[in-house]
Amino acid sequence: MLNVITPDVLLSHVHDFLSSGHEVLPLNQCTNRILAKDIVSTENIPSFRRSTMDGYAVQAVSTYGASESNPAFLFIKETIDMGKVPDQPISIQEASKIATGGMLPQGADSVVMVEYTDAIDDQSIEVYKSVAPHQNVIDVGEDIAINSIQRKKGQIIRPQDIGAAAALGIQNLCVYKKPIVGIISTGDEIVPISQKPATGQIRDINQYSLSSQIVKNGGSPVFIDNVPDDFDALYAACKKAVESCHMVLISGGSSVGMRDYTIDVIQKLDKSKIIAHGVSIQPGKPTILARLDNIPVWGLPGHVASAMIVFHILVRPFLCQLAGERNPPFYSKPTIRARLIRNVASSQGREEYVRVRLEQSGDHIDAIPIQGQSGLIRTMVQADGLITIPENSEGLEQETWVDVILL
Amino acid sequence: MLNVITPDVLLSHVHDFLSSGHEVLPLNQCTNRILAKDIVSTENIPSFRRSTMDGYAVQAVSTYGASESNPAFLFIKETIDMGKVPDQPISIQEASKIATGGMLPQGADSVVMVEYTDAIDDQSIEVYKSVAPHQNVIDVGEDIAINSIQRKKGQIIRPQDIGAAAALGIQNLCVYKKPIVGIISTGDEIVPISQKPATGQIRDINQYSLSSQIVKNGGSPVFIDNVPDDFDALYAACKKAVESCHMVLISGGSSVGMRDYTIDVIQKLDKSKIIAHGVSIQPGKPTILARLDNIPVWGLPGHVASAMIVFHILVRPFLCQLAGERNPPFYSKPTIRARLIRNVASSQGREEYVRVRLEQSGDHIDAIPIQGQSGLIRTMVQADGLITIPENSEGLEQETWVDVILL
């Protein structure tokens, strides 16, 4: 018999596991990876007070009241070329010509845009518009202050974080390793996809769909073996997998039938601890989760749609945990609000995941449940997402608003 | 002077461009790539009528009216092992033992689950529950029908599509090449990130943030060169870029200032056609788009936040076009509905993109505008997304509901 637990209890075990170690990568290979060390600024950006406009560095007070009809008159001290350290301080009624990105001279607190000035001669200008202190100027550290944390350990690295690292001259980042996830396909009837299945045989779909889910969620899939329904063969494959992988998925043989050896094999593995044999979800009830040190070992149902849904709902959070992801933003797992186009029945006592197709329908989105057994890959190909029917519900009525988990 | 066009007009030129060619990849390297040829089934899946349960293959009519108190009595014809082609046809009051995945014998139209049967002896069983025709059976082609299109050219390849290909024994897929996007950084003040900037110099942030945006959106970035503000140097870099890339981004020098050579260089390139010099968006007005045969050549503003926003709003659709993406599902560019926490002013005559941070606030999400000039990378690091203020609006009021474009 299965020892069934709820999906919530299973998911509470995510925190039993640690991340899979880290590595140092060049900055341009870090997009979408997870930071293993905070990005901390080691300098002020900018390191000098900088102009954001082409114009004249001034003391703002020298321009107060300036207008077209009553321009302020200022003396030019010098021209500050890009990259030059100005050597003339600015006092009242003085200005130095400055380019965008140029360094402000001592005493200047703002920059008048060149458009609001007229050169009278080489030594003086008229200013037609007043500026406020700090206008058109970036202060030392105003972009990035020294010793500030730009991005935290456990967060995903976005293009803007790469930009911040580049600004600080950081050429490498310490990121978590992609967890290596071993896949074992079981079943006498399973043949490699290169092979034409004889009657009663089927191609090894799960190896490919699960691999793709692993890739999509930041892991690195490794195919271990395709084993028949045989205890010793499965045990040997599992031994091999746990020696080289951070997580193991055994596809098929997770139930309690004659040919279901997964639970026995896992129990025989050294130091294994069964967390669940059976989860109260539909599809996906015959799911096994065990722990070997820091390795989650899963027995997944053989049906393609069940295996994919169990991966999406249950396996994925563990993969993210091993991958080092912590406290992702609330909007990182996308859902879409849609309206059910018909009643969906469900059995109490299990959380049900219904595959739906989405369709824009005037001002809202329709969720159209997909018919078909969990052995049919078509039901997943047609699906845009999943809706959840809670454990204690008998189903959802037509026109109910649902949050669709995008696949 | 700039020849300013609206972002909508600019984006209407997406369709001027073709995709960047295709390549054939092994199935396990196709996740998230774009299909260049439809996936068409060349066979029926399953190729035989299959049982989805362990039980007995029967004619449903033999079980009608069966119950605990009044079981149906059936004769066993044979045991159909997995992989075996049954040789005994089934008539009324007959049954053959069958395993999940087994092939239904001639005459049988359904499978009674083993749980609802009792073996009387080796030759006969009692059935306690009726089945309907087709129950616990998958028909020939019920999963995938021969000659049906499983996924279309121009669509992104998801794990379930990989699964469908595996089911069909398809070992390679024809996908669009990742567009190669060349990046040229311009500006006398720009230094490689490995270098400590002298006064007035800044590190080449855009090379890295743009590269990362390219990677994130399915392109393959190539850094061409870092050139000073010099016509000949920029011309040489552009020549090199257009020879080897599907798209070119020139960062900096896109305005009409003294040091802005981008427009002149692009005009001098063979067969170039300027689509826009100036776009009515803020930030990002001094954006250039030109076309050289099938190569979009962009002049992007040098300010880091401007360059990233222009990429996200304007460049990205062109990248997707080159990458072969067609008719993506309406939910593929995620936005989040949030409530503005304060007024945001805007100038009429330009579409404004305001960086916002998102925060869960009770039952809704707050959008918090981020202060700071477009030269500050910090404003992007702090941002979760962008909100759009339309061209003819003077701004948005506090508590307006906005659709936040996630970054």
Chai-1 contact restraints between the chains, C-beta under 6 A:
chainA,res_idxA,chainB,res_idxB,connection_type,confidence,min_distance_angstrom,max_distance_angstrom,comment,restraint_id
A,L27,B,Y208,contact,1.0,0.0,6.0,A-B,restraint_1
A,N28,B,S211,contact,1.0,0.0,6.0,A-B,restraint_2
A,T31,B,S212,contact,1.0,0.0,6.0,A-B,restraint_3
A,T31,B,V215,contact,1.0,0.0,6.0,A-B,restraint_4
A,T31,B,K216,contact,1.0,0.0,6.0,A-B,restraint_5
A,F48,B,T199,contact,1.0,0.0,6.0,A-B,restraint_6
A,T52,B,Q373,contact,1.0,0.0,6.0,A-B,restraint_7
A,T52,B,G375,contact,1.0,0.0,6.0,A-B,restraint_8
A,M82,B,D188,contact,1.0,0.0,6.0,A-B,restraint_9
A,M82,B,E189,contact,1.0,0.0,6.0,A-B,restraint_10
A,M82,B,G200,contact,1.0,0.0,6.0,A-B,restraint_11
A,G83,B,G200,contact,1.0,0.0,6.0,A-B,restraint_12
A,G83,B,Q201,contact,1.0,0.0,6.0,A-B,restraint_13
A,V85,B,T199,contact,1.0,0.0,6.0,A-B,restraint_14
A,G101,B,E189,contact,1.0,0.0,6.0,A-B,restraint_15
A,M103,B,T199,contact,1.0,0.0,6.0,A-B,restraint_16
A,M103,B,G200,contact,1.0,0.0,6.0,A-B,restraint_17
A,D143,B,L376,contact,1.0,0.0,6.0,A-B,restraint_18
A,D143,B,R378,contact,1.0,0.0,6.0,A-B,restraint_19
A,I144,B,R378,contact,1.0,0.0,6.0,A-B,restraint_20
A,Q150,B,V381,contact,1.0,0.0,6.0,A-B,restraint_21
A,P159,B,S209,contact,1.0,0.0,6.0,A-B,restraint_22
A,P159,B,S212,contact,1.0,0.0,6.0,A-B,restraint_23
A,P159,B,Q213,contact,1.0,0.0,6.0,A-B,restraint_24
A,Q160,B,M380,contact,1.0,0.0,6.0,A-B,restraint_25
A,Q160,B,V381,contact,1.0,0.0,6.0,A-B,restraint_26
A,I162,B,Y208,contact,1.0,0.0,6.0,A-B,restraint_27
A,I162,B,S209,contact,1.0,0.0,6.0,A-B,restraint_28
A,I162,B,S212,contact,1.0,0.0,6.0,A-B,restraint_29
A,G163,B,I205,contact,1.0,0.0,6.0,A-B,restraint_30
A,G163,B,Y208,contact,1.0,0.0,6.0,A-B,restraint_31
A,G163,B,S209,contact,1.0,0.0,6.0,A-B,restraint_32
A,G163,B,V304,contact,1.0,0.0,6.0,A-B,restraint_33
A,G163,B,I377,contact,1.0,0.0,6.0,A-B,restraint_34
A,A164,B,I377,contact,1.0,0.0,6.0,A-B,restraint_35
A,A164,B,V381,contact,1.0,0.0,6.0,A-B,restraint_36
A,A166,B,I193,contact,1.0,0.0,6.0,A-B,restraint_37
A,A166,B,R203,contact,1.0,0.0,6.0,A-B,restraint_38
A,A166,B,I205,contact,1.0,0.0,6.0,A-B,restraint_39
A,A166,B,Y208,contact,1.0,0.0,6.0,A-B,restraint_40
A,A167,B,R203,contact,1.0,0.0,6.0,A-B,restraint_41
A,A167,B,I205,contact,1.0,0.0,6.0,A-B,restraint_42
A,A167,B,I377,contact,1.0,0.0,6.0,A-B,restraint_43
A,G169,B,I193,contact,1.0,0.0,6.0,A-B,restraint_44
A,G169,B,R203,contact,1.0,0.0,6.0,A-B,restraint_45
A,Q171,B,S194,contact,1.0,0.0,6.0,A-B,restraint_46
A,D188,B,M82,contact,1.0,0.0,6.0,A-B,restraint_47
A,E189,B,M82,contact,1.0,0.0,6.0,A-B,restraint_48
A,E189,B,G101,contact,1.0,0.0,6.0,A-B,restraint_49
A,I193,B,A166,contact,1.0,0.0,6.0,A-B,restraint_50
A,I193,B,G169,contact,1.0,0.0,6.0,A-B,restraint_51
A,S194,B,Q171,contact,1.0,0.0,6.0,A-B,restraint_52
A,T199,B,F48,contact,1.0,0.0,6.0,A-B,restraint_53
A,T199,B,V85,contact,1.0,0.0,6.0,A-B,restraint_54
A,T199,B,M103,contact,1.0,0.0,6.0,A-B,restraint_55
A,G200,B,M82,contact,1.0,0.0,6.0,A-B,restraint_56
A,G200,B,G83,contact,1.0,0.0,6.0,A-B,restraint_57
A,G200,B,M103,contact,1.0,0.0,6.0,A-B,restraint_58
A,Q201,B,G83,contact,1.0,0.0,6.0,A-B,restraint_59
A,R203,B,A166,contact,1.0,0.0,6.0,A-B,restraint_60
A,R203,B,A167,contact,1.0,0.0,6.0,A-B,restraint_61
A,R203,B,G169,contact,1.0,0.0,6.0,A-B,restraint_62
A,I205,B,G163,contact,1.0,0.0,6.0,A-B,restraint_63
A,I205,B,A166,contact,1.0,0.0,6.0,A-B,restraint_64
A,I205,B,A167,contact,1.0,0.0,6.0,A-B,restraint_65
A,Y208,B,L27,contact,1.0,0.0,6.0,A-B,restraint_66
A,Y208,B,I162,contact,1.0,0.0,6.0,A-B,restraint_67
A,Y208,B,G163,contact,1.0,0.0,6.0,A-B,restraint_68
A,Y208,B,A166,contact,1.0,0.0,6.0,A-B,restraint_69
A,S209,B,P159,contact,1.0,0.0,6.0,A-B,restraint_70
A,S209,B,I162,contact,1.0,0.0,6.0,A-B,restraint_71
A,S209,B,G163,contact,1.0,0.0,6.0,A-B,restraint_72
A,S211,B,N28,contact,1.0,0.0,6.0,A-B,restraint_73
A,S212,B,T31,contact,1.0,0.0,6.0,A-B,restraint_74
A,S212,B,P159,contact,1.0,0.0,6.0,A-B,restraint_75
A,S212,B,I162,contact,1.0,0.0,6.0,A-B,restraint_76
A,Q213,B,P159,contact,1.0,0.0,6.0,A-B,restraint_77
A,V215,B,T31,contact,1.0,0.0,6.0,A-B,restraint_78
A,K216,B,T31,contact,1.0,0.0,6.0,A-B,restraint_79
A,V304,B,G163,contact,1.0,0.0,6.0,A-B,restraint_80
A,F330,B,Q360,contact,1.0,0.0,6.0,A-B,restraint_81
A,Y331,B,I336,contact,1.0,0.0,6.0,A-B,restraint_82
A,P334,B,P334,contact,1.0,0.0,6.0,A-B,restraint_83
A,I336,B,Y331,contact,1.0,0.0,6.0,A-B,restraint_84
A,Q360,B,F330,contact,1.0,0.0,6.0,A-B,restraint_85
A,Q373,B,T52,contact,1.0,0.0,6.0,A-B,restraint_86
A,G375,B,T52,contact,1.0,0.0,6.0,A-B,restraint_87
A,L376,B,D143,contact,1.0,0.0,6.0,A-B,restraint_88
A,I377,B,G163,contact,1.0,0.0,6.0,A-B,restraint_89
A,I377,B,A164,contact,1.0,0.0,6.0,A-B,restraint_90
A,I377,B,A167,contact,1.0,0.0,6.0,A-B,restraint_91
A,R378,B,D143,contact,1.0,0.0,6.0,A-B,restraint_92
A,R378,B,I144,contact,1.0,0.0,6.0,A-B,restraint_93
A,M380,B,Q160,contact,1.0,0.0,6.0,A-B,restraint_94
A,V381,B,Q150,contact,1.0,0.0,6.0,A-B,restraint_95
A,V381,B,Q160,contact,1.0,0.0,6.0,A-B,restraint_96
A,V381,B,A164,contact,1.0,0.0,6.0,A-B,restraint_97
